[in-house]
């Protein structure tokens, strides 16, 4: 993000309503490689192609904030790999991390990985180091430390069904697992901040929040997220595009001040449930409208979103979730124009 974009983001989070209205998108490997014209595997394995594709996005859409900006990642494999999860990287499909905890008894022997050495995290950081001069020459800086959230990582290590079941059958072991992952994440985010002093934001992505009840989140999620979001940074960003109505009321208590949700939740309701203390990044359907719709479908959805908002403060116009595969340049342009032209 540029200095101007970063300042604009902070002003929106602080409740100001800029003109034109702000537009932002989470972009990463599900969308960016194929939009640029390369395979997902090329994107992951070539520093040059990774850099060129990110540069192309910011040059094509200078009006949009891309979050977190120059995201160095290996899909869902980045953090589970630190705990020994086996990873699969098809040429042009999403990578996948396979469970490596086959029983809750194995949690007792699990140790906190060293974030500077374990898994793919060090490769993510080194890609940013190698490209830092080019990023800054483009007018942008590394603004966010980034990771998946602790519940998301736990679900990859155990399997989603197994992890959710363990919450009910083995709560003690489940807390130990989340504790170990949280300690790793605290170290990983600190390492990122120490490596890139311009970092003043944290982004975590955790859809498992949407699979549990509010009471379960209060027990197994809230204490750990609150700890991680206690970092002394300006922007505390959470992505959860699964269900959020059970947990959204906890966002202010977690410390979150920027939230990207699923498309099927009304922004007015979310603003009400959070006392309008959290900036909302959303909220048109990502697949059925932004990716599969026509440019006019996109414009109609954006206009309806604008018209339906009771209060435009603390809103950044986006899709519900990250940028999905297959979104065209024309549809993104239609989105931006519909937001900024009224």
N, C-alpha and C positions, 0 to 999 in steps of 0.2 A: 504494500500500500504506500502511496505517496504521503508526504507530510500533510498536504491539504486533505486527502481522504481520511487520514487518521484523525486529524482535528475535527473533521465533519462527523466522523463516527462518534467521537467522544461528545460532541455537542448534541447529537441526537439522543444518545444514552442519557445525557443530562436533562433531556426534556425539551430542547429547542426544536422548532419546526422549520427546516431550511427551505429555501426556494432556489431551484426546483427541488421537489421531493426526492429523497434518496432511494437509490437502487443498489442492491447487493446480492451476490450469489456465492454459495459454497461451490467451488469447482475443484475436482480432483480426477483420479484415473477413470472413473466410470464415464466421464464425458470428454475430457480434454484430448486424449490421444487420438481417438477416431475423428473428432472434429478437426483436428490439425492434419489428419491424413496419415497417421502412423498406427502401428499395432500397440496394444497395451504393454506387451513385452518390450518393445522398442523403447517405450516411454520409461519403463522401469530400469532399463539397462544402459541407456545412453544419456550421459549428462548433457551432451550437446542438444539432443532432441528434446529432452525435458525442458531445458532452458528456452529453446526456440519456441516451443509450444506455449509456454507461459507468457513469453514476450508477445507472441501473436495475439493472445487473448487480451492483454492489457492495451495493445495498440489498436485492436479492432473495436473495443468497447471502452474507451477512456472514461465514459460517464458512470460506469458501474464500479462499485467496490467489489473486488474478488477476495473472498475470505477463505482461509486465512491469508492467502496471497503467497505464491511460489511455494506451494505445499509440497514438501519432500516426503513421500510416503510409499509404502508397498501394500496398499489396500489394508485388508483386515489382518494381514500377517505381521505387521510391524511390531506390535507389542506382544502378542502370544509367542512369537519366536524367541523372545527373551527368556521364556519359561520352558523352552525346549519343544514347542509345538512344531510338528512337521508342516511344511508349506508346499503348496502346489501353485505353479505359475504357467497356466496355459497361454498360448501365443496371443490370443485376442479375446480372452474371457477374464472375468474377475478372479484374482487369486483367492486361495482358500487356505485357512489354517485348520488343521485336524486336531481333535481332542487328544490329549496325552495323559489326562488323569482318568483312569478307568474305575477308580473307587474313591470314596471320601477318605479312606484310611491313608491314601498317598499324600494327602494334604499335610499331614504331620511332619513329613520329611522335606517339605518344600522350603526353600530359602529365598531370600530377597535377591534378585539378580543385580549385578552391577550395571547400571544404565550406560556407562561409558564403554562397556565391552560386550554386553550380552545381546544376542539376536541382531535384528536389522536396524535397530535404533541408531547405532554408531554410523551406519551407512547413510541413513537419512541426514544426520548432522553433517557428515563429511561432504555430501552433495551440496548442501547449502554453503559450507565453507568454500568449496571450490568455485562456486558461482556467485559468491557474495559481491565481488567487485562488479560483475555484470549486472546483478540485481540493482545495486546502488547507482550504477551508471544510467540505468533506465529511469531513475527518479524514485525508486521504491526501496523499501527496507523490510527486513524480517521483523514483523510486529508481534507474532503469536508464538508461544510454545503450544504444541499440539499433541494430543494422544486420544485414543479411545478411553472410555471411562472404565472404572473397576468392575462394574457388573458385566459390561460387554466383554471384557477380557476373560473374566471368569467363565462366561458362557462358552467361549471358544476353547478354553482349557478342559472343561468337563463335558461339553455338549449342552445345548440350551435346556432341553427337557431334564437332563440329569441335574443341572445347576438349580433350576427352579424347584425341583423335587427336594434337593438337599436343603434348601431353605426351610422346608417344613419338617423334614425327617432328621436332619443333622445340623441344627442351627449353630452349634458351637464350632464345628469344623468349617461351616460356611463363613462364619465371621473370621476365622483364622485365615482362610483363603483370601477374603476381601482385604483383610489387614495387610497381608503380604503384598498383594497387588498394589494397594494404596501406597505402601512404603516405596515400592519400586517407582510408581508414577510420581510421587513427590520428588524423588531423586532425579528422575528423567526430566521433569519440567524445570527443576533447578539447574540442571546441566544445560538445558537449552537457553535459559536466561543468562547464565554465566558465559555462554559461548557467543551470544548475540545480544549486546547491551541495549539495542533498540527495542527489544521485546518488552512490551507493556500490556500484553494481553495473554489470556489462556483460553484455549478451545479444547473442550472434551466432547466426544461423540459417544452416546450410550443409548441405544434403543431398548435395552432390556428394562429400563425404567418403565417403559410402557406395557410390560408384560406382567407387572405385579400390582398388588393393591396399594392404596395409600398407606395402610398400616405396615405392610411389608417394606415399603420404601422408607418409612420413618425409622424402621429398625435396621435394615440392611443397606440402605443407600445414603440417607441424609447425613449421618455422622462422618462418613468417609468423603462424600462430595464437599461437605462444608469445610473439612480440613484441607482438601486440595484447592478449593476456591478461596482459601484464606491468604493466598499469595498476594503480595503487595503490588498488584498491577491494576490498571485502569479499567480494562475491558475483561469481563468474566463471562464467557460465551459457552452455551450448552446447545448441542444438537440432539434432539430426540424426535424422530418422525414416526414413532409408534404412538400408541395412545398416551395422552399427557394429562387428562383431566383429573386423574387420581393424584398425581404428584405435583402439578403445576403450582399449587398454592404454597409449596415449599421452596420455590425458586428464590424469593427474597431471603429466606433464612439460610439457604445454601450459599448466598453471596452472588448468585447469578444476576447479571444485569443486561444480558443479550441472549435471546432464545430463538432457535429455529425449530419449528414444530412440523407435524404432519399437516397436509392440506385440508383435511376434513374437520378441522377445529376452527371455530369462528374467532377472529382476532378480538372482537369486542368482548366476548366471554373471557378470553385469556387475560385481557387487560383488566377486566373486572376482578377476576380471581386473584390477580397479583397486585391489586391496588394501583395499577398503572405505574408500578415501580420497575418494570422490566421491559426493555425494548424488544419488540417482536419483529423477527425477520421472516416474512412470508407474504402471501399465503395462497397462491393459485396452484391448481393441480399440476405437478411437474411432468408426469407422463402423458396423461390424456389431453392436456391443453398445451403445455409448453413444448413438448416433444412431438406429439401426434396431431395437434391442432393446426389450423391455418393461421396466418398472421392476423387475420380478422378475429379468429377465435381468441387469440392471445389478447388483442386489444380489448375485446368485449369483457374478458375475465378481469383484466386490470381495471377497467372503468367501473365494473360492478364492485370490485374490492374497494376502490376509492370512494364510490358513492355510499357504500354500506358502512364505512367507518364513522363511528360517533365522535372520535377524537383522533386526529392525525398525528398527535405527538407520540414519540417513542414507537414509531413504525418505520421499518426499512422494507420497501417493496421487493418481494422475491417470490420464489416458489416454495411450496411446503416440503422441505427437505433439500438435499443437495441437487445440483444440476444433473438431470438424468441423461442417460445415453440418447443420442439421436437428435438433440436440440440443434436447430439450424441457426446460422447467422441471422437470417431474416426474421426468425421468431424472437430472438433476443433483441434485435433492433426494434421490432414492433413493441415489445415489452417496455423497453426504455422510453421510447417515444410516447407511449400511452401514459406512462407515469409522469413524464416531465412536461408534456404538452397539455395535459388536462383532459 
